[in-house]
Amino acid sequence: MKSIVNKVVSIITVFIMIFGTSLFFPHIRAFADDINTNNTNLVSNGDFETGTIDGWIKQGNPTLTVTTEQAIGQYSMKVTGRTQTYEGPAYSFLGKMQKGESYNVSLKVRLVSGQNSSNPLITVTMFREDDNGNHYDTIVWQKQVSEDSWTTVNGTYTLDYTGTLKTLYMYVESPDPTLEYYIDDVVVTPQNPIQVGNVIANGTFENGNTSGWVGTGSSVVKAVYGVAHSGDYSLLTTGRTANWNGPSYDLTSKIVPGQQYNVDFWVKFVDGNDTEQIKATVKATSDKDDYIQVDDFANVNKGEWTEIKGNFTLPDADYSGISIYVESQNPTLEFYIDDFSVIGEISNNQITIQNDIPDLYSAFKDYFPIGVAVDPSRLNDTDPHAQLTAKHFNMLVAENAMKPESLQPTEGNFTFDNADKIVDYAIAHNMKMRGHTLLWHNQVPDWFFQDPSDPSKPASRDLLLQRLKTHITTVLDHFKTKYGSQNPIIGWDVVNEVIDDNGNLRNSKWLQIIGPDYIEKAFEYAHEADPSMKLFINDYNIENNGVKTQAMYDLVKKLKSEGVPISGIGMQMHININSNIDNIKASIEKLASLGVEIQVTELDMNMNGNVSNEALLKQARLYKQLFDLFKAEKQYITAVVFWGVSDDVTWLSKPNAPLLFDSKLQAKPAFWAVVDPSKAIPDIQSAKALEGSPTIGANIDSSWKLVKPFYANTYVKGVVGATATVKSMWDTKNLYLLIQISDNTPSNNDGIEIFVDKNDNKSTSYETDDEHYTIKRDGTGSSNITKYVTSNNYGYVAQIAIPIEDISPAVNSKIGFDIRINDDEGSGNIDAITVWNDYTNSQDTNTSYFGDLVLSKSAQIATAIYGTPVIDGKVDDIWNNIEPITTNTWVLGSNGATATAKMMWDDKYLYVLAVVTDPNLNKSSVNPYEQDSVEVFVDQNNDKTTYYESDDGQFRVNYDNEQSFGASTNSNGFKSATSLTESGYIVEEAIPWTSITPSNGTVIGFDLQVNDADENGKRTGIVTWCDPSGNSWQDTSGFGNLMLTGKPSGVLKKGVTFNDIKDNWAKDVIEVLASRHIVEGMTDTQYEPNKTVTRAEFTAMILRLLNIKEEAYNGEFSDVKSGDWYANAIEAAHKAGLIEGDGKNARPNDSITREEMTAIAMRAYEMLTQYKEENLGATSFSDDKSISDWARNVVANAAKLGIVNGEPNNVFAPKGNATRAEAAAIVYSLLEKTNNL
């Protein structure tokens, strides 16, 4: 029967070859979109009808012969001579099977008669060799067979392998090593058979529409009747302005990379040269755009239909977009195409959207519409991009179709076809629209700016204004007239990107020819054309609260004051995964304060080349924070528009994933973070806990100033409410937290919850090491931790110590951690909740999404010595004895230019000397930050915020002494000088103090960065002293610390002495200190060295030693009154952390005890040197047990350093009162030990 069927098929095939298909199928074109299923058996000789065993090999050494004992046809294979269980016939599939594909396996088996096997079994196995070794994959396991009849053996196989597949063959075996059998009709076919056909669904245009086809660039496509190669319709392309403009068809997900496709189409033109050249090209986008030529340009004669053929094969890659388009060397040629086919394997990897997930726009129905930028080519109902658009968005904006170049490519010739397609789609789907854009410096035809009589000359001001008015009026009138009350466009970007990055008006041809009033003219023309339309100014980089934000504010304020009809500001919001949410908030509120609407018009989030899962989760968090901010600012924000529906159509360079849906149109983590955070997977954030042992009490330990904060600012309930700044330190006993809560609605319900996973196991349920602590605003809460809570004008502050001694903490170990801030806004309930890490809010039962606290070494700190160098770019002698720092923290690259740096200071400036090693200098880039240069970052108040405050600055100087600054940097008074060296260059800078009065012990935030350019001017290296993040230009939280030291404590008075110290043991010490105004006599002539010193007197001495200025007293202590001589000194010392009191009293007039004096002296020493108190325990004094517990370790450290000494007989006398001479001696010792004499 098999042979008869083959013969019939052959006769039909020959008949069709002679007479053609039309005899049988008269209404179907010969190339029509038929799909053929390629279900070919991969075993070429599985029925053995060749009479041979060709293609089969041996596994082991059996005997394989062809016999006439067949299951079908005439022949089968006989297997005899087996001596091992694994022996049998084998067939190679190397190169015939595809990785990841599944196959059906079938064969017929019958035993050779006369055997005495009690339980004959057959196994089918696939042998596979790859980079991981040899593998034996079972297809069928021990199927029972007999000699009475043929048994069909069925199985399936899916190919997978690692690295390179080296060997792949299937063999038939038996656990009986001598079993003999026949096999026949061996069939192996793919479960998903290849389909071959025309992937162009609308290549004949006989449906009378352009479905699937769009015009690239300015071109417009239209199905026309009466001009056709066959049938009645063809596709006409008009409006071309460039050779690549032409009809285009989207092949994304329709073709298979690595497979060849044959292209065949017919083309005709009627107006043009006698002969024109036309061809087809394939555009494929992966990490970049590639153009694959289908054929060379073909000569086409005017008025004749000409067939063009070619083929293409796409290299294997993950493509986000594939299209085929037709182009002509004549950029304005209009032409027809017909009978277009692309024949080859049809991909079964069709994209389908997720219809079972929430609609994006519905999640924000109470806030603002959610829009998206679209291209008309992706609005066909069969295109999944259109389906995704319809499901998730309720506002559209034309990505390009409404720009001047698209609407009026030549003067007076308006083409609205593509724009109208978008409007029609919006109406059909009940969507609103934004119009974009009436005026721009890009994508505007050159003729706008040219003199019509001589294009080499610019148009006049009057002519350009006339053209601008004509364009704006015609465009607005078109949509108003054509669509009337159905017009979905509710606002227009009248002008786009008119501000340059430096804050000035962009030097565009509009500005050059018309002048700055072109902006107000554009608004006037638009308002005159449609008085009911909302009119916007649109721009990028105005969300970072920098110079451009201020420029936009000033421009709109000016326009409004002049009566210009401006309705709102479009903030494009092209941000990245490191963007600062606080800057965005400040920018929105600043611009909204002008009384205009704010619309987010082109939102996407650049991944900066990193599309890892970790980066996608980080993106999700920022998207959540961003939309929480938008909701909080709903009184200002009237629309949020994404610039693209999915990652495959982003305008950003690849690799990238800036939107909520991926290249396969599936919801990303960012989608869930925005729409339903409970279904999201939070990223695991990391923060450093620095080694240190801060004191917990009424005063905040000064060592906290050195710690980089992290933030509990991700809302899990509400979008407005309390947030927290958190800092962490650790020692061998405790994890310390300083939590500063911003909350202006005090309530007893307010509180903090702290979650600790000591072994950082991140389990789905609590283990024995996991802890949950609560602290209320009034200080009550968990009793198994140390806590101290105080309120202030901004909220409240909690200092906490959590025991961790049981886990033996060490540097680089991690502790799982999260924090939750509960805020009662006045309702009596918890109205708002923010967290640091787990925004699914499952911390109570699940540690999986706790963040990581990394136990780290103590803070990075350097020293600046008091002095005033000459700023000349030279290493003067004054710099010689200063300890340098080195840039060795790589942000970009791992080698290149580096620097050593030294710092000095005086009352006016911070001075920096950087000696750079860089043998190849280059400043050819137009971007200053890419030139060989040094950047200094300063945070004068050392707040370590994630954004720049007014005291923060970024100062950049290249090797040629060309200065540039951060957007918000106050550069007034900045000075620099440079010089070249044999190995690089020197930069010397003077940075003015603008926000603080510097003094000994002041600690500022500081970092230094070296930028290294290659010979092409590209920045290839960035190295810093401290911050590895690369965000120092916008975020001060990663800066290191710089302590100011070395300033003499006063103007020396020569010959100062007192009558009553002539024979006193401390005479020399008292005179030195008096000459520096650190100590004073009781009168001009009497010091009274043996009189006991009060707490206030000693405090005043220490303040003068540290050069800390007194401050107005705020009434913190009940026993200190304003007007007391010491009140302002007590205030300054309290703020500096030098004195604590008991929470109510400072006891200023009490005689100070020796242990109290030692404690204050050690705090001063720590401020001068950043000394970290060691855990010494007991002292060596004989009266050690008499020392108070709180003071024992302080005294031990002071004695070890030589700051204090015992009295005779090794007695310390801790409760004894110190004399004024002893006080002078300990202050002198501080000067001596810190090299400040």
NORTA-V61418 format. One record per backbone hydrogen bond with DSSP energy under -1.0 kcal/mol. NH is the residue of the N-H (numbers start at 1). CO is the residue of the C=O. Records with the same first field share a line. If there is no record, write none. Layout:
BEGIN
NH = CO / CO
END
This chain:
BEGIN
5 = 1
6 = 2
7 = 3
8 = 4
9 = 5
10 = 6
11 = 7
12 = 8
13 = 9
14 = 10
15 = 11
16 = 12
17 = 13
18 = 14
19 = 15
20 = 16
24 = 21
25 = 21
28 = 25
32 = 29
34 = 32
36 = 196
38 = 194
39 = 37
42 = 188
51 = 48
56 = 53
57 = 90
59 = 88
63 = 80
65 = 78
67 = 76
70 = 68
76 = 67
77 = 183
78 = 65
79 = 181
80 = 63
87 = 84
88 = 59
90 = 57
91 = 170
93 = 168
96 = 93
97 = 93
100 = 159
101 = 98
103 = 157
104 = 189
105 = 155
106 = 187
107 = 153
108 = 184
109 = 151
110 = 182
111 = 146
112 = 180
122 = 143
123 = 173
124 = 140
125 = 171
126 = 137
127 = 169
128 = 135
129 = 167
130 = 133
131 = 162
133 = 130
135 = 128
137 = 126
139 = 124
140 = 124
143 = 122
145 = 120
151 = 109
153 = 107
155 = 105
157 = 103
159 = 101
166 = 129
167 = 129
169 = 127
170 = 91
171 = 125
172 = 89
173 = 123
174 = 85
179 = 176
181 = 79
182 = 110
183 = 77
184 = 108
186 = 46
187 = 106
189 = 104
191 = 102
194 = 38
196 = 36
197 = 344
199 = 342
208 = 205
213 = 210
214 = 248
216 = 246
219 = 216
220 = 238
222 = 236
224 = 234
226 = 232
234 = 224
235 = 337
236 = 222
237 = 335
238 = 220
245 = 242
248 = 214
249 = 324
251 = 322
252 = 322
254 = 251
258 = 314
259 = 256
261 = 312
262 = 343
263 = 310
264 = 341
265 = 308
266 = 338
267 = 306
268 = 336
276 = 300
278 = 298
279 = 327
281 = 325
282 = 292
283 = 323
284 = 290
285 = 321
286 = 288
290 = 284
292 = 282
294 = 280
298 = 278
300 = 276
302 = 274
303 = 269
304 = 301
306 = 267
308 = 265
310 = 263
311 = 294
312 = 261
319 = 317
320 = 285
321 = 285
323 = 283
324 = 249
325 = 281
326 = 247
327 = 279
328 = 243
329 = 277
333 = 330
335 = 237
336 = 268
337 = 235
338 = 266
340 = 203
341 = 264
343 = 262
344 = 197
346 = 195
347 = 254
364 = 361
365 = 362
367 = 364
368 = 364
371 = 640
372 = 395
373 = 642
374 = 397
378 = 375
379 = 376
383 = 380
387 = 383
388 = 384
389 = 385
390 = 386
391 = 387
392 = 388
393 = 389
394 = 370
396 = 432
397 = 372
399 = 374
403 = 400
405 = 443
406 = 403
407 = 403
408 = 404
413 = 410
415 = 407
420 = 416
421 = 417
422 = 418
423 = 419
424 = 420
425 = 421
426 = 422
427 = 423
428 = 424
429 = 425
430 = 427
431 = 426
432 = 394
433 = 488
434 = 396
435 = 491
438 = 493
448 = 445
449 = 446
450 = 447
451 = 457
457 = 454
459 = 449
464 = 460
465 = 461
466 = 462
467 = 463
468 = 464
469 = 465
470 = 466
471 = 467
472 = 468
473 = 469
474 = 470
475 = 471
476 = 472
477 = 473
478 = 474
479 = 475
480 = 476
481 = 477
482 = 478
483 = 479
484 = 480
486 = 483
487 = 484
490 = 433
492 = 534
493 = 435
494 = 492 / 536
495 = 536
496 = 439
497 = 538
500 = 504
503 = 500
506 = 498
508 = 506
512 = 508
513 = 509
514 = 510
515 = 510
518 = 515
519 = 516
521 = 517
522 = 518
523 = 519
524 = 520
525 = 521
526 = 522
527 = 523
528 = 524
529 = 525
530 = 526
533 = 530
534 = 490
536 = 492
537 = 568
538 = 495
539 = 570
550 = 546
551 = 547
552 = 548
553 = 549
554 = 550
555 = 551
556 = 552
557 = 553
558 = 554
559 = 555
560 = 556
561 = 557
562 = 558
563 = 560
564 = 559
566 = 564
567 = 535
568 = 535
569 = 597
570 = 537
571 = 599
572 = 539
575 = 573 / 604
577 = 606
579 = 576
584 = 580
585 = 581
586 = 582
587 = 583
588 = 584
589 = 585
590 = 586
591 = 587
592 = 588
593 = 589
594 = 591
595 = 592
597 = 567
598 = 636
599 = 569
600 = 639
601 = 571
602 = 572
603 = 641
604 = 573
605 = 658
606 = 575
610 = 607
616 = 612
617 = 613
618 = 614
619 = 615
620 = 616
621 = 617
622 = 618
623 = 619
624 = 620
625 = 621
626 = 622
627 = 623
628 = 624
629 = 625
630 = 626
631 = 627
632 = 628
633 = 629
634 = 631
636 = 633
637 = 633
638 = 598
640 = 369
641 = 600
642 = 371
643 = 603
644 = 642
647 = 661
649 = 646
650 = 647
662 = 666
665 = 662
668 = 660
672 = 668
673 = 669
674 = 670
675 = 671
676 = 672
679 = 676
680 = 677
687 = 852
689 = 854
690 = 728
691 = 856
692 = 730
704 = 701
705 = 702
706 = 703
707 = 704
710 = 726
712 = 724
713 = 711
714 = 835
716 = 833
717 = 833
723 = 742
724 = 712
725 = 740
726 = 710
727 = 738
729 = 736
730 = 690
731 = 734
735 = 802
736 = 729
737 = 800
738 = 727
739 = 798
740 = 725
741 = 796
742 = 723
743 = 794
750 = 747
751 = 822
752 = 775
753 = 820
754 = 773
755 = 818
756 = 771
757 = 816
760 = 757
770 = 767
771 = 756
773 = 754
775 = 752
776 = 780
777 = 750
779 = 776
782 = 774
786 = 801
788 = 799
790 = 797
792 = 795
796 = 741
797 = 790
798 = 739
799 = 788
800 = 737
801 = 786
802 = 735
804 = 733
805 = 733
807 = 804
808 = 805
812 = 855
813 = 810
815 = 853
816 = 757
817 = 851
818 = 755
820 = 753
821 = 834
822 = 751
823 = 832
831 = 823
832 = 823
833 = 717
834 = 821
835 = 714
836 = 819
839 = 837
841 = 838
845 = 842
846 = 842
847 = 763
850 = 847
851 = 817
852 = 685
853 = 815
854 = 687
855 = 813
856 = 689
862 = 1041
864 = 1043
865 = 903
866 = 1045
867 = 905
872 = 870
876 = 874
879 = 876
880 = 877
882 = 879
885 = 901
887 = 899
888 = 1024
889 = 1024
891 = 1022
892 = 1022
898 = 917
900 = 915
901 = 885
902 = 913
904 = 911
905 = 865
906 = 909
910 = 991
911 = 904
912 = 989
913 = 902
914 = 987
915 = 900
916 = 985
917 = 898
918 = 983
930 = 927
931 = 928
932 = 922
933 = 1011
934 = 957
935 = 1009
936 = 955
937 = 1007
938 = 953
939 = 1005
942 = 939
952 = 949
953 = 938
955 = 936
956 = 964
957 = 934
958 = 962
959 = 932
961 = 958
964 = 956
966 = 954
969 = 966
974 = 971
975 = 990
977 = 988
979 = 986
981 = 984
985 = 916
986 = 979
987 = 914
988 = 977
989 = 912
990 = 975
991 = 910
993 = 908
1001 = 1044
1002 = 999
1004 = 1042
1005 = 939
1006 = 1040
1007 = 937
1009 = 935
1010 = 1023
1011 = 933
1012 = 1021
1014 = 1018
1017 = 1014
1020 = 1012
1021 = 1012
1022 = 892
1023 = 1010
1024 = 889
1025 = 1008
1034 = 1031
1035 = 1031
1036 = 945
1039 = 1036
1040 = 1006
1041 = 860
1042 = 1004
1043 = 862
1044 = 1002
1045 = 864
1053 = 1075
1059 = 1085
1061 = 1058
1064 = 1061
1067 = 1064
1070 = 1066
1071 = 1067
1072 = 1068
1073 = 1069
1074 = 1070
1075 = 1071
1077 = 1074
1078 = 1073
1082 = 1086
1083 = 1086
1091 = 1088
1093 = 1218
1095 = 1150
1096 = 1148
1098 = 1094
1099 = 1095
1100 = 1096
1101 = 1097
1102 = 1098
1103 = 1099
1104 = 1100
1105 = 1101
1106 = 1102
1108 = 1103
1111 = 1128
1118 = 1144
1120 = 1117
1124 = 1121
1127 = 1124
1130 = 1126
1131 = 1127
1132 = 1128
1133 = 1129
1134 = 1130
1135 = 1131
1136 = 1132
1138 = 1133
1142 = 1145
1150 = 1147
1152 = 1093
1154 = 1216
1155 = 1214
1157 = 1153
1158 = 1154
1159 = 1155
1160 = 1156
1161 = 1157
1162 = 1158
1163 = 1159
1164 = 1160
1165 = 1161
1166 = 1162
1167 = 1163
1168 = 1164
1169 = 1165
1170 = 1166
1176 = 1174
1182 = 1210
1184 = 1181
1186 = 1183
1187 = 1184
1192 = 1188
1195 = 1191
1196 = 1192
1197 = 1193
1198 = 1194
1199 = 1195
1200 = 1196
1201 = 1197
1203 = 1198
1207 = 1211
1211 = 1207
1216 = 1213
1218 = 1152
1220 = 1091
1221 = 1089
1223 = 1219
1224 = 1220
1225 = 1221
1226 = 1222
1227 = 1223
1228 = 1224
1229 = 1225
1230 = 1226
1231 = 1227
1232 = 1228
1233 = 1229
1234 = 1230
1235 = 1232
1236 = 1231
END
